[in-house]
Amino acid sequence: MEGRKEKPKDIRKRSFEYALQAIKLHQSVQEGTDRAGWILGKQYLRAATSIGANIEEAQSGESKADFIHKMSIAQKEARESLYWLHLFEESEIILRDRLQPLIQETEEIIAILTAIIRKTKQNR
Protein backbone atom coordinates (compact mmCIF):
# COMPACT_ATOMS: atom_id res chain seq x y z
CA MET A 1 0.00 0.00 0.00
CA GLU A 2 1.34 3.36 -0.97
CA GLY A 3 1.82 6.01 1.66
CA ARG A 4 1.82 3.56 4.57
CA LYS A 5 4.80 3.65 6.83
CA GLU A 6 6.47 0.44 7.88
CA LYS A 7 5.91 -0.31 11.56
CA PRO A 8 9.04 0.58 13.57
CA LYS A 9 11.02 -2.31 14.96
CA ASP A 10 10.66 -3.15 18.61
CA ILE A 11 13.67 -1.81 20.56
CA ARG A 12 14.36 -5.34 21.81
CA LYS A 13 14.62 -6.67 18.26
CA ARG A 14 16.55 -3.65 17.10
CA SER A 15 19.12 -3.91 19.90
CA PHE A 16 19.53 -7.64 19.18
CA GLU A 17 20.19 -6.94 15.50
CA TYR A 18 22.61 -4.19 16.52
CA ALA A 19 24.51 -6.69 18.69
CA LEU A 20 24.78 -9.04 15.71
CA GLN A 21 26.27 -6.20 13.64
CA ALA A 22 28.73 -5.50 16.47
CA ILE A 23 29.81 -9.16 16.46
CA LYS A 24 30.47 -8.99 12.71
CA LEU A 25 32.48 -5.79 13.08
CA HIS A 26 34.48 -7.31 15.93
CA GLN A 27 35.20 -10.45 13.90
CA SER A 28 36.49 -8.40 10.97
CA VAL A 29 38.75 -6.33 13.26
CA GLN A 30 40.12 -9.54 14.78
CA GLU A 31 41.19 -10.67 11.31
CA GLY A 32 43.53 -7.68 11.09
CA THR A 33 46.90 -7.14 12.70
CA ASP A 34 46.22 -3.78 14.39
CA ARG A 35 46.43 -4.52 18.10
CA ALA A 36 44.78 -1.22 18.99
CA GLY A 37 41.89 -2.30 16.79
CA TRP A 38 41.65 -5.55 18.71
CA ILE A 39 41.37 -3.70 22.01
CA LEU A 40 38.87 -1.16 20.70
CA GLY A 41 36.91 -3.97 19.09
CA LYS A 42 36.65 -5.83 22.38
CA GLN A 43 35.52 -2.70 24.21
CA TYR A 44 32.95 -1.93 21.53
CA LEU A 45 31.63 -5.49 21.48
CA ARG A 46 31.10 -5.50 25.25
CA ALA A 47 29.22 -2.19 25.23
CA ALA A 48 27.18 -2.95 22.09
CA THR A 49 25.98 -6.35 23.30
CA SER A 50 25.21 -4.98 26.74
CA ILE A 51 22.56 -2.63 25.32
CA GLY A 52 20.17 -5.44 24.46
CA ALA A 53 20.98 -7.42 27.60
CA ASN A 54 19.94 -4.48 29.77
CA ILE A 55 16.81 -3.86 27.71
CA GLU A 56 15.87 -7.50 28.25
CA GLU A 57 16.49 -7.18 32.00
CA ALA A 58 14.31 -4.07 32.08
CA GLN A 59 11.39 -6.08 30.71
CA SER A 60 11.16 -7.94 34.01
CA GLY A 61 11.87 -4.94 36.20
CA GLU A 62 10.44 -5.17 39.68
CA SER A 63 9.11 -1.61 39.51
CA LYS A 64 9.01 1.38 37.20
CA ALA A 65 12.12 2.66 38.97
CA ASP A 66 13.91 -0.62 38.25
CA PHE A 67 12.75 -0.48 34.61
CA ILE A 68 14.06 3.08 34.28
CA HIS A 69 17.35 2.10 35.91
CA LYS A 70 17.95 -0.82 33.50
CA MET A 71 16.95 1.25 30.47
CA SER A 72 19.31 3.98 31.66
CA ILE A 73 22.14 1.46 31.80
CA ALA A 74 21.27 0.41 28.23
CA GLN A 75 21.38 4.08 27.22
CA LYS A 76 24.82 4.50 28.83
CA GLU A 77 26.10 1.41 27.02
CA ALA A 78 24.80 2.83 23.74
CA ARG A 79 26.64 6.09 24.39
CA GLU A 80 29.80 4.12 25.16
CA SER A 81 29.35 2.16 21.94
CA LEU A 82 29.17 5.44 20.04
CA TYR A 83 32.41 6.55 21.68
CA TRP A 84 34.25 3.41 20.49
CA LEU A 85 32.85 3.81 16.98
CA HIS A 86 34.12 7.39 16.85
CA LEU A 87 37.56 6.20 17.99
CA PHE A 88 37.56 3.61 15.20
CA GLU A 89 36.61 6.35 12.77
CA GLU A 90 39.08 9.02 13.87
CA SER A 91 41.99 6.57 14.18
CA GLU A 92 41.15 5.25 10.71
CA ILE A 93 41.27 1.66 11.95
CA ILE A 94 37.95 1.11 10.15
CA LEU A 95 36.84 2.99 7.07
CA ARG A 96 34.29 5.76 7.69
CA ASP A 97 31.92 4.32 5.05
CA ARG A 98 31.69 1.06 6.98
CA LEU A 99 31.09 2.83 10.28
CA GLN A 100 28.46 5.38 9.21
CA PRO A 101 25.48 2.99 9.27
CA LEU A 102 26.51 1.73 12.73
CA ILE A 103 27.01 5.24 14.03
CA GLN A 104 23.60 6.27 12.75
CA GLU A 105 21.95 3.19 14.26
CA THR A 106 23.67 3.84 17.59
CA GLU A 107 22.43 7.43 17.62
CA GLU A 108 18.90 6.27 16.84
CA ILE A 109 19.00 3.66 19.62
CA ILE A 110 20.17 6.35 22.06
CA ALA A 111 17.27 8.59 20.98
CA ILE A 112 14.73 5.77 21.38
CA LEU A 113 16.02 4.81 24.82
CA THR A 114 16.01 8.46 25.89
CA ALA A 115 12.37 8.78 24.78
CA ILE A 116 11.38 5.56 26.60
CA ILE A 117 13.07 6.69 29.80
CA ARG A 118 11.54 10.18 29.60
CA LYS A 119 8.04 8.85 28.92
CA THR A 120 8.26 6.28 31.71
CA LYS A 121 9.38 8.96 34.17
CA GLN A 122 6.42 11.16 33.16
CA ASN A 123 3.97 8.29 33.68
CA ARG A 124 5.13 7.39 37.16
C-alpha positions as CSV (number, residue, x, y, z in Angstrom):
1,M,0.0,0.0,0.0
2,E,1.3,3.4,-1.0
3,G,1.8,6.0,1.7
4,R,1.8,3.6,4.6
5,K,4.8,3.6,6.8
6,E,6.5,0.4,7.9
7,K,5.9,-0.3,11.6
8,P,9.0,0.6,13.6
9,K,11.0,-2.3,15.0
10,D,10.7,-3.1,18.6
11,I,13.7,-1.8,20.6
12,R,14.4,-5.3,21.8
13,K,14.6,-6.7,18.3
14,R,16.5,-3.6,17.1
15,S,19.1,-3.9,19.9
16,F,19.5,-7.6,19.2
17,E,20.2,-6.9,15.5
18,Y,22.6,-4.2,16.5
19,A,24.5,-6.7,18.7
20,L,24.8,-9.0,15.7
21,Q,26.3,-6.2,13.6
22,A,28.7,-5.5,16.5
23,I,29.8,-9.2,16.5
24,K,30.5,-9.0,12.7
25,L,32.5,-5.8,13.1
26,H,34.5,-7.3,15.9
27,Q,35.2,-10.4,13.9
28,S,36.5,-8.4,11.0
29,V,38.7,-6.3,13.3
30,Q,40.1,-9.5,14.8
31,E,41.2,-10.7,11.3
32,G,43.5,-7.7,11.1
33,T,46.9,-7.1,12.7
34,D,46.2,-3.8,14.4
35,R,46.4,-4.5,18.1
36,A,44.8,-1.2,19.0
37,G,41.9,-2.3,16.8
38,W,41.6,-5.6,18.7
39,I,41.4,-3.7,22.0
40,L,38.9,-1.2,20.7
41,G,36.9,-4.0,19.1
42,K,36.7,-5.8,22.4
43,Q,35.5,-2.7,24.2
44,Y,33.0,-1.9,21.5
45,L,31.6,-5.5,21.5
46,R,31.1,-5.5,25.2
47,A,29.2,-2.2,25.2
48,A,27.2,-2.9,22.1
49,T,26.0,-6.3,23.3
50,S,25.2,-5.0,26.7
51,I,22.6,-2.6,25.3
52,G,20.2,-5.4,24.5
53,A,21.0,-7.4,27.6
54,N,19.9,-4.5,29.8
55,I,16.8,-3.9,27.7
56,E,15.9,-7.5,28.3
57,E,16.5,-7.2,32.0
58,A,14.3,-4.1,32.1
59,Q,11.4,-6.1,30.7
60,S,11.2,-7.9,34.0
61,G,11.9,-4.9,36.2
62,E,10.4,-5.2,39.7
63,S,9.1,-1.6,39.5
64,K,9.0,1.4,37.2
65,A,12.1,2.7,39.0
66,D,13.9,-0.6,38.2
67,F,12.8,-0.5,34.6
68,I,14.1,3.1,34.3
69,H,17.3,2.1,35.9
70,K,17.9,-0.8,33.5
71,M,17.0,1.3,30.5
72,S,19.3,4.0,31.7
73,I,22.1,1.5,31.8
74,A,21.3,0.4,28.2
75,Q,21.4,4.1,27.2
76,K,24.8,4.5,28.8
77,E,26.1,1.4,27.0
78,A,24.8,2.8,23.7
79,R,26.6,6.1,24.4
80,E,29.8,4.1,25.2
81,S,29.4,2.2,21.9
82,L,29.2,5.4,20.0
83,Y,32.4,6.5,21.7
84,W,34.3,3.4,20.5
85,L,32.9,3.8,17.0
86,H,34.1,7.4,16.9
87,L,37.6,6.2,18.0
88,F,37.6,3.6,15.2
89,E,36.6,6.4,12.8
90,E,39.1,9.0,13.9
91,S,42.0,6.6,14.2
92,E,41.1,5.2,10.7
93,I,41.3,1.7,11.9
94,I,38.0,1.1,10.2
95,L,36.8,3.0,7.1
96,R,34.3,5.8,7.7
97,D,31.9,4.3,5.0
98,R,31.7,1.1,7.0
99,L,31.1,2.8,10.3
100,Q,28.5,5.4,9.2
101,P,25.5,3.0,9.3
102,L,26.5,1.7,12.7
103,I,27.0,5.2,14.0
104,Q,23.6,6.3,12.7
105,E,21.9,3.2,14.3
106,T,23.7,3.8,17.6
107,E,22.4,7.4,17.6
108,E,18.9,6.3,16.8
109,I,19.0,3.7,19.6
110,I,20.2,6.3,22.1
111,A,17.3,8.6,21.0
112,I,14.7,5.8,21.4
113,L,16.0,4.8,24.8
114,T,16.0,8.5,25.9
115,A,12.4,8.8,24.8
116,I,11.4,5.6,26.6
117,I,13.1,6.7,29.8
118,R,11.5,10.2,29.6
119,K,8.0,8.8,28.9
120,T,8.3,6.3,31.7
121,K,9.4,9.0,34.2
122,Q,6.4,11.2,33.2
123,N,4.0,8.3,33.7
124,R,5.1,7.4,37.2
